[in-house]
């Protein structure tokens, strides 16, 4: 049941990201301004979808649901709860899920922060960030699906990634690294918006300077 909710959330995020791209592009082309608002809400919705998927995977890890292949390959009944929780980013599929959660979170934050400013740039920023999100949701939908089931269900898992058990700070290293990597989508999106609108003045540079430093 929980993995099915996670899978449904991934599909919802895929659809919301696709809609956000279309809505922002139509708003950028001089359509109804309400489309921009709708697109922004779709980006927020994609963040919620990614969060639901992340929670579903974390619950599956904590409950040792070996019907999920990712859990069976990166968890065991003897794994402590803390290690089980951080096994979300222990391997490829979980890392992509975590990456998507952070990317959608950054996108939702930026679009909300500048919702009433930089009106010529923001539709293109929204479309660019939603495109990045769509890519990762697409990866999770097909080649990197974290909720693939296994049959028959294993009685025991293979255990967690040994790197996560070497030092407690290994729990912090991937999240901090991913925060930086995914955050770089923000200056990239503003750069694309500046190029498309040909607003190559200091406006967009002032915006991205802070995000680049962060």
MDAnalysis code that builds the backbone (N, CA, C; Angstrom):
import MDAnalysis as mda
import numpy as np

u = mda.Universe.empty(642, n_residues=214, atom_resindex=np.repeat(np.arange(214), 3), trajectory=True)
u.add_TopologyAttr("name", ["N", "CA", "C"] * 214)
u.add_TopologyAttr("resid", np.arange(1, 215))
u.add_TopologyAttr("resname", ["UNK", "UNK", "UNK", "UNK", "UNK", "UNK", "UNK", "UNK", "UNK", "UNK", "UNK", "UNK", "UNK", "UNK", "UNK", "UNK", "UNK", "UNK", "UNK", "UNK", "UNK", "UNK", "UNK", "UNK", "UNK", "UNK", "UNK", "UNK", "UNK", "UNK", "UNK", "UNK", "UNK", "UNK", "UNK", "UNK", "UNK", "UNK", "UNK", "UNK", "UNK", "UNK", "UNK", "UNK", "UNK", "UNK", "UNK", "UNK", "UNK", "UNK", "UNK", "UNK", "UNK", "UNK", "UNK", "UNK", "UNK", "UNK", "UNK", "UNK", "UNK", "UNK", "UNK", "UNK", "UNK", "UNK", "UNK", "UNK", "UNK", "UNK", "UNK", "UNK", "UNK", "UNK", "UNK", "UNK", "UNK", "UNK", "UNK", "UNK", "UNK", "UNK", "UNK", "UNK", "UNK", "UNK", "UNK", "UNK", "UNK", "UNK", "UNK", "UNK", "UNK", "UNK", "UNK", "UNK", "UNK", "UNK", "UNK", "UNK", "UNK", "UNK", "UNK", "UNK", "UNK", "UNK", "UNK", "UNK", "UNK", "UNK", "UNK", "UNK", "UNK", "UNK", "UNK", "UNK", "UNK", "UNK", "UNK", "UNK", "UNK", "UNK", "UNK", "UNK", "UNK", "UNK", "UNK", "UNK", "UNK", "UNK", "UNK", "UNK", "UNK", "UNK", "UNK", "UNK", "UNK", "UNK", "UNK", "UNK", "UNK", "UNK", "UNK", "UNK", "UNK", "UNK", "UNK", "UNK", "UNK", "UNK", "UNK", "UNK", "UNK", "UNK", "UNK", "UNK", "UNK", "UNK", "UNK", "UNK", "UNK", "UNK", "UNK", "UNK", "UNK", "UNK", "UNK", "UNK", "UNK", "UNK", "UNK", "UNK", "UNK", "UNK", "UNK", "UNK", "UNK", "UNK", "UNK", "UNK", "UNK", "UNK", "UNK", "UNK", "UNK", "UNK", "UNK", "UNK", "UNK", "UNK", "UNK", "UNK", "UNK", "UNK", "UNK", "UNK", "UNK", "UNK", "UNK", "UNK", "UNK", "UNK", "UNK", "UNK", "UNK", "UNK", "UNK", "UNK", "UNK", "UNK", "UNK", "UNK", "UNK", "UNK"])
u.atoms.positions = np.array([
    [0.826, -1.211, 0.000],
    [0.000, 0.000, 0.000],
    [0.866, 1.270, 0.000],
    [1.817, 1.356, 0.942],
    [2.684, 2.533, 1.028],
    [3.501, 2.721, -0.254],
    [4.139, 1.661, -0.778],
    [4.872, 1.841, -2.044],
    [3.974, 2.277, -3.195],
    [2.722, 1.808, -3.193],
    [1.791, 2.218, -4.250],
    [1.499, 3.717, -4.168],
    [1.400, 4.223, -2.938],
    [1.201, 5.666, -2.760],
    [2.413, 6.424, -3.290],
    [3.606, 5.906, -2.994],
    [4.823, 6.542, -3.495],
    [4.874, 6.562, -5.008],
    [4.505, 5.444, -5.614],
    [4.502, 5.365, -7.074],
    [3.488, 6.340, -7.667],
    [2.303, 6.415, -7.063],
    [1.278, 7.348, -7.543],
    [1.758, 8.793, -7.409],
    [2.491, 9.085, -6.341],
    [3.013, 10.438, -6.145],
    [4.023, 10.800, -7.224],
    [4.855, 9.838, -7.615],
    [5.820, 10.085, -8.695],
    [5.085, 10.416, -9.991],
    [4.049, 9.652, -10.298],
    [3.277, 9.905, -11.521],
    [2.573, 11.259, -11.450],
    [2.078, 11.604, -10.261],
    [1.442, 12.913, -10.096],
    [2.454, 14.034, -10.308],
    [3.655, 13.856, -9.770],
    [4.707, 14.853, -9.970],
    [5.076, 15.007, -11.430],
    [5.079, 13.895, -12.150],
    [5.365, 13.928, -13.586],
    [4.331, 14.778, -14.317],
    [3.055, 14.516, -14.046],
    [1.997, 15.266, -14.706],
    [1.984, 16.736, -14.326],
    [2.196, 17.022, -13.055],
    [2.206, 18.412, -12.596],
    [3.372, 19.193, -13.194],
    [4.523, 18.552, -13.312],
    [5.687, 19.232, -13.901],
    [5.449, 19.541, -15.371],
    [4.849, 18.583, -16.089],
    [4.545, 18.811, -17.501],
    [3.553, 19.965, -17.656],
    [2.532, 19.975, -16.806],
    [1.557, 21.063, -16.866],
    [2.206, 22.401, -16.536],
    [3.096, 22.410, -15.550],
    [3.757, 23.657, -15.149],
    [4.554, 24.250, -16.298],
    [5.206, 23.401, -17.079],
    [5.964, 23.891, -18.239],
    [5.033, 24.590, -19.224],
    [3.942, 23.913, -19.566],
    [3.003, 24.460, -20.545],
    [2.391, 25.764, -20.036],
    [1.963, 25.770, -18.780],
    [1.322, 26.965, -18.218],
    [2.280, 28.152, -18.198],
    [3.518, 27.917, -17.795],
    [4.487, 29.013, -17.754],
    [4.841, 29.512, -19.153],
    [4.949, 28.605, -20.104],
    [5.264, 29.027, -21.470],
    [4.130, 29.855, -22.066],
    [2.893, 29.443, -21.814],
    [1.756, 30.215, -22.311],
    [1.704, 31.589, -21.646],
    [2.002, 31.638, -20.362],
    [2.036, 32.927, -19.669],
    [3.148, 33.810, -20.223],
    [4.283, 33.205, -20.535],
    [5.413, 33.966, -21.082],
    [5.109, 34.519, -22.463],
    [4.263, 33.814, -23.208],
    [3.935, 34.245, -24.567],
    [2.791, 35.245, -24.593],
    [2.447, 35.787, -23.444],
    [1.422, 36.826, -23.402],
    [0.031, 36.312, -23.145],
    [-0.078, 35.095, -22.620],
    [-1.384, 34.547, -22.308],
    [-1.943, 35.111, -21.015],
    [-2.974, 34.473, -20.521],
    [-3.618, 34.892, -19.282],
    [-2.609, 34.838, -18.134],
    [-2.437, 35.938, -17.389],
    [-1.497, 35.928, -16.259],
    [-1.823, 34.861, -15.224],
    [-3.097, 34.453, -15.189],
    [-3.472, 33.421, -14.230],
    [-2.807, 32.093, -14.546],
    [-2.363, 31.931, -15.797],
    [-1.641, 30.711, -16.146],
    [-0.314, 30.627, -15.394],
    [0.332, 31.774, -15.214],
    [1.572, 31.785, -14.448],
    [1.337, 31.360, -13.008],
    [0.244, 31.858, -12.432],
    [-0.110, 31.464, -11.067],
    [-0.415, 29.978, -10.997],
    [-1.150, 29.495, -11.984],
    [-1.472, 28.070, -12.039],
    [-0.213, 27.220, -12.185],
    [0.711, 27.683, -13.029],
    [1.967, 26.957, -13.204],
    [2.781, 26.920, -11.929],
    [2.796, 28.040, -11.202],
    [3.529, 28.089, -9.935],
    [2.925, 27.107, -8.936],
    [1.617, 27.047, -8.893],
    [0.963, 26.108, -7.980],
    [1.243, 24.661, -8.379],
    [1.368, 24.432, -9.674],
    [1.706, 23.082, -10.133],
    [3.111, 22.690, -9.685],
    [4.030, 23.656, -9.689],
    [5.388, 23.381, -9.202],
    [5.354, 23.053, -7.712],
    [4.575, 23.815, -6.953],
    [4.422, 23.512, -5.529],
    [3.813, 22.120, -5.357],
    [2.842, 21.797, -6.203],
    [2.239, 20.471, -6.153],
    [3.235, 19.369, -6.452],
    [4.154, 19.632, -7.384],
    [5.177, 18.628, -7.697],
    [6.121, 18.431, -6.516],
    [6.375, 19.499, -5.766],
    [7.179, 19.367, -4.542],
    [6.452, 18.504, -3.514],
    [5.161, 18.746, -3.348],
    [4.371, 17.930, -2.422],
    [4.388, 16.468, -2.861],
    [4.263, 16.238, -4.168],
    [4.298, 14.870, -4.688],
    [5.635, 14.202, -4.394],
    [6.726, 14.936, -4.598],
    [8.053, 14.384, -4.306],
    [8.205, 14.100, -2.817],
    [7.647, 14.979, -1.978],
    [7.717, 14.768, -0.532],
    [6.938, 13.522, -0.122],
    [5.772, 13.332, -0.708],
    [4.978, 12.133, -0.413],
    [5.738, 10.878, -0.831],
    [6.352, 10.919, -2.008],
    [7.138, 9.776, -2.470],
    [8.316, 9.512, -1.539],
    [8.968, 10.581, -1.078],
    [10.088, 10.427, -0.155],
    [9.658, 9.825, 1.168],
    [8.527, 10.278, 1.690],
    [8.002, 9.725, 2.941],
    [7.630, 8.258, 2.756],
    [7.021, 7.941, 1.618],
    [6.642, 6.552, 1.345],
    [7.862, 5.642, 1.314],
    [8.942, 6.097, 0.687],
    [10.156, 5.282, 0.648],
    [10.780, 5.158, 2.030],
    [10.780, 6.243, 2.791],
    [11.345, 6.198, 4.139],
    [10.573, 5.226, 5.024],
    [9.249, 5.252, 4.934],
    [8.429, 4.308, 5.698],
    [8.729, 2.878, 5.267],
    [8.870, 2.665, 3.966],
    [9.186, 1.320, 3.464],
    [10.522, 0.835, 4.008],
    [11.492, 1.738, 4.109],
    [12.801, 1.372, 4.661],
    [12.706, 1.082, 6.151],
    [11.987, 1.907, 6.881],
    [11.876, 1.732, 8.333],
    [11.100, 0.478, 8.700],
    [10.150, 0.090, 7.858],
    [9.348, -1.111, 8.128],
    [9.905, -2.347, 7.433],
    [11.054, -2.194, 6.764],
    [11.723, -3.314, 6.081],
    [10.773, -4.022, 5.108],
    [10.156, -3.218, 4.256],
    [9.235, -3.767, 3.253],
    [10.048, -4.306, 2.078],
    [10.420, -5.581, 2.157],
    [11.282, -6.169, 1.139],
    [10.546, -6.509, -0.151],
    [9.257, -6.152, -0.222],
    [8.564, -6.285, -1.505],
    [9.034, -5.211, -2.480],
    [9.679, -4.172, -1.946],
    [10.267, -3.112, -2.770],
    [11.730, -3.461, -3.010],
    [12.128, -3.551, -4.252],
    [13.487, -3.981, -4.581],
    [14.540, -3.080, -3.952],
    [14.303, -1.774, -3.969],
    [15.281, -0.848, -3.388],
    [15.503, -1.150, -1.913],
    [14.427, -1.437, -1.192],
    [14.540, -1.761, 0.234],
    [15.284, -3.075, 0.415],
    [14.962, -4.069, -0.400],
    [15.612, -5.376, -0.283],
    [17.107, -5.289, -0.560],
    [17.505, -4.372, -1.427],
    [18.919, -4.262, -1.801],
    [19.711, -3.333, -0.887],
    [19.027, -2.533, -0.063],
    [19.726, -1.531, 0.748],
    [19.290, -1.517, 2.207],
    [18.722, -2.616, 2.682],
    [18.217, -2.655, 4.043],
    [18.185, -4.096, 4.533],
    [18.079, -4.259, 5.841],
    [17.947, -5.581, 6.456],
    [17.175, -5.419, 7.755],
    [16.655, -6.518, 8.279],
    [15.873, -6.444, 9.516],
    [16.728, -6.020, 10.704],
    [18.030, -6.208, 10.607],
    [18.937, -5.828, 11.698],
    [19.452, -4.390, 11.569],
    [19.057, -3.701, 10.520],
    [19.529, -2.330, 10.302],
    [18.888, -1.383, 11.308],
    [19.679, -0.577, 12.024],
    [19.103, 0.386, 12.975],
    [18.199, 1.390, 12.261],
    [17.194, 1.911, 12.962],
    [16.250, 2.850, 12.329],
    [16.925, 4.054, 11.675],
    [17.939, 4.613, 12.330],
    [18.604, 5.788, 11.765],
    [19.255, 5.458, 10.427],
    [19.959, 4.325, 10.367],
    [20.602, 3.914, 9.119],
    [19.552, 3.579, 8.070],
    [18.448, 2.985, 8.507],
    [17.364, 2.680, 7.562],
    [16.829, 3.954, 6.928],
    [16.653, 4.996, 7.743],
    [16.093, 6.252, 7.232],
    [17.025, 6.911, 6.226],
    [18.318, 6.958, 6.542],
    [19.246, 7.637, 5.632],
    [19.619, 6.766, 4.438],
    [19.153, 5.519, 4.436],
    [19.357, 4.672, 3.256],
    [18.544, 5.160, 2.069],
    [17.727, 6.196, 2.308],
    [17.006, 6.827, 1.197],
    [17.965, 7.255, 0.103],
    [19.175, 7.696, 0.477],
    [20.160, 8.115, -0.529],
    [21.346, 7.153, -0.587],
    [21.081, 5.875, -0.296],
    [22.166, 4.885, -0.283],
    [22.519, 4.374, -1.670],
    [21.600, 4.469, -2.617],
    [21.832, 3.924, -3.956],
    [21.142, 4.808, -4.989],
    [21.256, 4.431, -6.247],
    [20.854, 5.290, -7.360],
    [19.398, 5.732, -7.286],
    [18.467, 4.779, -7.196],
    [17.052, 5.128, -7.283],
    [16.621, 6.031, -6.133],
    [17.076, 5.717, -4.925],
    [16.736, 6.559, -3.787],
    [17.377, 7.927, -3.870],
    [18.602, 7.975, -4.378],
    [19.290, 9.258, -4.528],
    [18.565, 10.150, -5.523],
    [18.059, 9.559, -6.606],
    [17.300, 10.346, -7.585],
    [16.023, 10.884, -6.954],
    [15.371, 10.060, -6.143],
    [14.168, 10.514, -5.441],
    [14.498, 11.678, -4.508],
    [15.566, 11.551, -3.752],
    [15.970, 12.617, -2.834],
    [16.362, 13.873, -3.609],
    [17.076, 13.683, -4.712],
    [17.476, 14.802, -5.576],
    [16.238, 15.543, -6.085],
    [15.235, 14.783, -6.522],
    [14.005, 15.385, -7.038],
    [13.283, 16.167, -5.952],
    [13.281, 15.624, -4.743],
    [12.655, 16.330, -3.622],
    [13.313, 17.688, -3.403],
    [14.626, 17.727, -3.416],
    [15.338, 18.992, -3.211],
    [15.136, 19.944, -4.391],
    [15.189, 19.413, -5.611],
    [15.032, 20.256, -6.803],
    [13.651, 20.903, -6.844],
    [12.624, 20.124, -6.552],
    [11.266, 20.682, -6.552],
    [11.086, 21.668, -5.405],
    [11.750, 21.399, -4.284],
    [11.674, 22.329, -3.157],
    [12.293, 23.676, -3.481],
    [13.468, 23.662, -4.103],
    [14.101, 24.913, -4.537],
    [13.193, 25.662, -5.518],
    [12.644, 24.927, -6.481],
    [11.799, 25.559, -7.499],
    [10.578, 26.217, -6.868],
    [9.926, 25.496, -5.960],
    [8.745, 26.049, -5.298],
    [9.104, 27.285, -4.480],
    [10.245, 27.243, -3.802],
    [10.680, 28.377, -2.982],
    [10.937, 29.614, -3.833],
    [11.655, 29.442, -4.935],
    [12.008, 30.580, -5.791],
    [10.766, 31.187, -6.437],
    [9.891, 30.341, -6.957],
    [8.696, 30.862, -7.625],
    [7.772, 31.559, -6.636],
    [7.726, 31.077, -5.419],
    [6.905, 31.748, -4.405],
    [7.538, 33.075, -3.985],
    [8.847, 33.075, -3.824],
    [9.547, 34.281, -3.363],
    [9.398, 35.433, -4.351],
    [9.455, 35.134, -5.637],
    [9.414, 36.187, -6.657],
    [8.078, 36.215, -7.409],
    [7.030, 35.773, -6.758],
    [5.738, 35.650, -7.441],
    [5.181, 36.996, -7.902],
    [5.558, 38.080, -7.229],
    [5.041, 39.405, -7.586],
    [6.122, 40.317, -8.151],
    [7.259, 39.752, -8.513],
    [8.375, 40.553, -9.030],
    [8.933, 39.922, -10.300],
    [9.684, 40.730, -11.054],
    [10.378, 40.237, -12.246],
    [9.407, 39.492, -13.184],
    [8.325, 40.166, -13.514],
    [7.240, 39.508, -14.237],
    [7.637, 39.021, -15.629],
    [8.611, 39.662, -16.251],
    [9.039, 39.195, -17.573],
    [9.934, 37.965, -17.481],
    [10.673, 37.866, -16.410],
    [11.607, 36.748, -16.257],
    [10.952, 35.496, -15.680],
    [10.041, 35.675, -14.725],
    [9.587, 34.540, -13.930],
    [8.868, 33.441, -14.713],
    [8.059, 33.754, -15.746],
    [7.473, 32.639, -16.502],
    [8.527, 31.730, -17.120],
    [9.602, 32.315, -17.612],
    [10.671, 31.506, -18.205],
    [11.466, 30.776, -17.134],
    [11.642, 31.422, -15.995],
    [12.288, 30.745, -14.865],
    [11.457, 29.537, -14.441],
    [10.149, 29.742, -14.338],
    [9.265, 28.645, -13.952],
    [9.290, 27.503, -14.945],
    [9.268, 27.834, -16.236],
    [9.298, 26.792, -17.267],
    [10.606, 26.011, -17.223],
    [11.710, 26.712, -16.980],
    [13.014, 26.044, -16.931],
    [13.116, 25.124, -15.729],
    [12.727, 25.615, -14.554],
    [12.791, 24.789, -13.351],
    [11.842, 23.597, -13.445],
    [10.665, 23.823, -14.018],
    [9.722, 22.715, -14.189],
    [10.266, 21.679, -15.167],
    [11.036, 22.126, -16.159],
    [11.655, 21.189, -17.106],
    [12.691, 20.309, -16.407],
    [13.465, 20.920, -15.516],
    [14.429, 20.141, -14.729],
    [13.694, 19.106, -13.885],
    [12.617, 19.537, -13.237],
    [11.837, 18.618, -12.414],
    [11.237, 17.497, -13.246],
    [10.734, 17.850, -14.433],
    [10.136, 16.845, -15.305],
    [11.152, 15.775, -15.677],
    [12.381, 16.176, -15.932],
    [13.420, 15.201, -16.282],
    [13.582, 14.159, -15.179],
    [13.678, 14.614, -13.937],
    [13.917, 13.667, -12.850],
    [12.685, 12.825, -12.542],
    [11.499, 13.402, -12.665],
    [10.297, 12.589, -12.503],
    [10.200, 11.542, -13.613],
    [10.640, 11.903, -14.816],
    [10.645, 10.941, -15.922],
    [11.602, 9.795, -15.635],
    [12.774, 10.115, -15.109],
    [13.738, 9.069, -14.742],
    [13.127, 8.136, -13.702],
    [12.425, 8.697, -12.719],
    [11.813, 7.865, -11.678],
    [10.612, 7.078, -12.186],
    [10.018, 7.546, -13.259],
    [8.855, 6.845, -13.796],
    [9.255, 5.597, -14.560],
    [10.390, 5.648, -15.260],
    [10.790, 4.499, -16.077],
    [12.132, 3.890, -15.672],
    [13.279, 4.406, -16.080],
    [14.525, 3.657, -15.836],
    [14.972, 3.616, -14.382],
    [14.611, 4.625, -13.573],
    [15.083, 4.674, -12.191],
    [13.949, 4.627, -11.186],
    [12.960, 3.790, -11.435],
    [11.796, 3.688, -10.556],
    [12.207, 3.147, -9.182],
    [12.077, 3.937, -8.112],
    [12.483, 3.454, -6.792],
    [11.486, 2.496, -6.152],
    [10.299, 2.379, -6.735],
    [9.255, 1.561, -6.122],
    [8.994, 0.259, -6.881],
    [9.981, -0.203, -7.625],
    [9.846, -1.488, -8.316],
    [9.648, -2.594, -7.292],
    [8.690, -3.482, -7.546],
    [8.405, -4.590, -6.628],
    [9.218, -5.827, -7.009],
    [9.424, -6.696, -6.024],
    [10.114, -7.963, -6.252],
    [9.185, -9.119, -5.907],
    [9.264, -10.174, -6.682],
    [8.533, -11.403, -6.391],
    [9.439, -12.596, -6.672],
    [9.499, -13.553, -5.763],
    [8.852, -13.546, -4.441],
    [9.536, -12.567, -3.500],
    [8.840, -12.207, -2.440],
    [9.391, -11.256, -1.475],
    [10.470, -11.942, -0.648],
    [11.624, -11.302, -0.562],
    [12.741, -11.880, 0.192],
    [12.446, -11.840, 1.689],
    [12.919, -12.850, 2.399],
    [12.759, -12.887, 3.853],
    [13.739, -11.944, 4.544],
    [14.840, -11.646, 3.883],
    [15.866, -10.772, 4.439],
    [16.487, -9.948, 3.322],
    [16.893, -8.720, 3.667],
    [17.521, -7.850, 2.687],
    [19.023, -7.997, 2.679],
    [19.656, -7.339, 1.720],
    [21.109, -7.424, 1.574],
    [21.849, -6.535, 2.567],
    [21.144, -5.604, 3.194],
    [21.785, -4.722, 4.162],
    [22.110, -3.368, 3.569],
    [22.402, -2.396, 4.427],
    [22.637, -1.024, 3.965],
    [24.007, -0.847, 3.343],
    [24.152, 0.241, 2.632],
    [25.443, 0.627, 2.069],
    [26.441, 0.829, 3.209],
    [27.581, 0.155, 3.104],
    [28.575, 0.222, 4.181],
    [29.090, 1.637, 4.408],
    [29.095, 2.462, 3.368],
    [29.595, 3.831, 3.509],
    [28.775, 4.634, 4.517],
    [27.479, 4.333, 4.607],
    [26.621, 5.069, 5.531],
    [26.924, 4.739, 6.985],
    [27.618, 3.637, 7.217],
    [27.906, 3.207, 8.582],
    [29.323, 3.556, 9.024],
    [30.124, 4.120, 8.124],
    [31.513, 4.429, 8.459],
    [31.631, 5.549, 9.487],
    [30.801, 6.590, 9.319],
    [30.892, 7.756, 10.203],
    [29.533, 8.453, 10.218],
    [29.107, 8.976, 11.372],
    [27.802, 9.651, 11.434],
    [27.652, 10.792, 10.434],
    [28.763, 11.470, 10.110],
    [28.683, 12.590, 9.179],
    [28.332, 12.144, 7.756],
    [28.414, 10.842, 7.480],
    [27.984, 10.356, 6.168],
    [26.485, 10.564, 5.974],
    [25.781, 10.768, 7.084],
    [24.354, 11.077, 6.980],
    [24.129, 12.487, 6.468],
    [25.122, 13.367, 6.653],
    [24.989, 14.767, 6.254],
    [25.625, 15.070, 4.909],
    [26.633, 14.310, 4.542],
    [27.389, 14.625, 3.329],
    [26.515, 14.644, 2.077],
    [25.766, 13.578, 1.762],
    [24.942, 13.623, 0.539],
    [23.886, 14.724, 0.538],
    [23.138, 14.931, 1.651],
    [22.146, 16.016, 1.604],
    [22.757, 17.384, 1.338],
    [23.878, 17.687, 1.987],
    [24.518, 18.985, 1.765],
    [25.029, 19.109, 0.335],
    [25.587, 18.022, -0.182],
    [26.083, 18.023, -1.557],
    [24.939, 18.221, -2.540],
    [23.849, 17.501, -2.318],
    [22.705, 17.586, -3.222],
    [22.033, 18.952, -3.149],
    [22.010, 19.548, -1.952],
    [21.443, 20.894, -1.835],
    [22.183, 21.875, -2.738],
    [23.505, 21.753, -2.770],
    [24.295, 22.634, -3.627],
    [24.080, 22.360, -5.096],
    [24.106, 21.090, -5.464],
    [23.931, 20.735, -6.875],
    [22.562, 21.169, -7.393],
    [21.512, 20.816, -6.659],
    [20.164, 21.152, -7.129],
    [19.925, 22.658, -7.098],
    [20.553, 23.349, -6.139],
    [20.378, 24.794, -6.053],
    [20.943, 25.541, -7.234],
    [21.911, 24.944, -7.919],
    [22.489, 25.610, -9.093],
    [21.496, 25.715, -10.249],
    [20.390, 24.987, -10.154],
    [19.349, 25.130, -11.180],
    [18.746, 26.531, -11.153],
    [18.828, 27.205, -10.019],
    [18.225, 28.538, -9.899],
    [18.960, 29.568, -10.754],
    [20.275, 29.761, -10.584],
    [20.955, 30.703, -11.491],
    [20.881, 30.266, -12.946],
    [20.865, 28.955, -13.189],
    [20.712, 28.470, -14.564],
    [19.378, 28.923, -15.145],
    [18.307, 28.784, -14.370],
    [16.975, 29.161, -14.851],
    [16.886, 30.660, -15.118],
    [17.461, 31.459, -14.240],
    [17.442, 32.909, -14.466],
    [18.309, 33.291, -15.665],
    [19.401, 32.569, -15.871],
    [20.229, 32.818, -17.048],
    [19.475, 32.534, -18.333],
    [18.750, 31.420, -18.363],
    [17.929, 31.090, -19.536],
    [16.869, 32.160, -19.753],
    [16.221, 32.583, -18.665],
    [15.179, 33.608, -18.775],
    [15.745, 34.916, -19.311],
    [16.922, 35.298, -18.849],
    [17.545, 36.538, -19.326],
    [17.894, 36.450, -20.805],
    [18.366, 35.293, -21.243],
    [18.709, 35.118, -22.656],
    [17.468, 35.161, -23.542],
    [16.418, 34.463, -23.117],
    [15.205, 34.397, -23.937],
    [14.547, 35.765, -24.045],
    [14.488, 36.487, -22.931],
    [13.834, 37.801, -22.934],
    [14.767, 38.926, -23.371],
    [16.044, 38.596, -23.530],
    [17.077, 39.570, -23.905],
    [17.199, 40.704, -22.886],
    [16.910, 40.368, -21.660],
    [17.089, 41.330, -20.573],
    [18.435, 41.026, -19.908],
    [19.489, 41.387, -20.618],
    [20.840, 41.042, -20.178],
    [21.480, 42.174, -19.381],
    [20.666, 42.805, -18.552],
    [21.179, 43.881, -17.707],
    [21.565, 43.306, -16.343],
    [21.663, 44.172, -15.360],
    [22.117, 43.712, -14.040],
    [20.989, 43.107, -13.211],
    [19.754, 43.182, -13.694],
    [18.626, 42.702, -12.897],
    [18.790, 41.232, -12.525],
    [19.004, 40.399, -13.534],
    [19.087, 38.971, -13.247],
    [20.372, 38.625, -12.511],
    [21.429, 39.403, -12.741],
    [22.689, 39.151, -12.037],
    [22.544, 39.410, -10.538],
    [21.803, 40.438, -10.196],
    [21.578, 40.728, -8.783],
    [20.787, 39.609, -8.113],
    [19.862, 39.038, -8.856],
    [19.052, 37.956, -8.295],
    [19.903, 36.715, -8.054],
    [20.663, 36.323, -9.063],
    [21.364, 35.037, -8.977],
    [22.601, 35.101, -8.094],
    [23.110, 36.302, -7.827],
    [24.329, 36.394, -7.011],
    [24.104, 35.751, -5.644],
    [22.986, 36.079, -5.031],
    [22.696, 35.537, -3.706],
    [22.502, 34.023, -3.766],
    [21.755, 33.559, -4.774],
    [21.500, 32.122, -4.870],
    [22.770, 31.353, -5.193],
    [23.652, 31.956, -5.952],
    [24.913, 31.288, -6.279],
    [25.793, 31.149, -5.039],
    [25.819, 32.188, -4.227],
    [26.598, 32.128, -2.984],
    [26.027, 31.072, -2.046],
    [24.702, 31.019, -1.955],
    [24.065, 30.010, -1.101],
    [24.424, 28.617, -1.574],
])
